[in-house]
Amino acid sequence: MWKLRHLPSMRGVDVWVRARMVSRHLKRARDLCQGISAEAVKFHVLYRREFIDIDHAGRKNGQHKGEVRL
């Protein structure tokens, strides 16, 4: 916006206000996306730790004995 300030159509105050509002929305959306991706990684690690490792704990030499240790 600063580079375009010499254009006649960009001299209005409303253009600058709208641009600032859009930039705030984009920054907020970026922060939300980063938070969601961090939580998704945490969930995946927790899921693997809680549920996937149970399958490996019940097996010995690759054969499942039918017992689950809780």
Secondary structure, DSSP 4 states (H G I P E B T S, - for coil): --TTTTSGGG-SHHHHHHHHHHHHHHHHHHHHHHHHHHHHHHHHHHHIIIIIHHHHHTEETTEE-S----
